[in-house]
């Protein structure tokens, strides 16, 4: 019985660790989405022809001249890009943030259930040792 409980406890610990790692990834994604949303909002204050630093990924930037402050080109999946109005782009980012936050909440709930199960198993194991 103790061996089975120990294995179950290990499985729950692995699940907990996987969820924690996924939550960290989601938090990084949330930060990126918030930064993107703010960048879209900041376009209101930029004039066409103004020079900006445009990200080329991994913390690298190039100087670029803004040609259009009314439209955003965004990745809609894979290598497919779509031109959208600033408002549409902001709305898409907001929807993505909402989905991400819902996912984070579900994962936190799962994590709490796993922790409760782990506590129950640990308590059972302690009680059996005392007998």
C-alpha positions, 0 to 999 in steps of 0.5 A: 500500500505504501509503495502505491501511495508513494508512486501516486505521490510522485506522479502528482508531484510531476503533474504539479511541476509540469503545470508550474512550468506551463504557468511560467510559460503562460506568464511570459506570453501574457507579458508579451501580449501586454507589451504588444497591446501597449505598442499598438496603443502607442501608435496613436502618438507616432506620426507617419515618417517618424523613425522608430526601433522595430523589434526583429526578435530576441531583443534585437532592433532595427531603425525603421520609418513608420509609413502607416500608423493606422494598420498593423500587420499581425501573424494569424498562424503559421506563416500567414499574416493579415493587415488589421486596423489598430483597434482590431489588432488591440481587440485580438490581443485583448481576446488572446489575453482573456483566453490566456488568463482563463487558462491560467486560472484553470491551471491554478485550480488544477494545481490546488486540487493536486496539492490537496491530493498530495496532502491527503496521501502524505497524511495517509502515509504518516498515519500508516507509519504511526500504526 
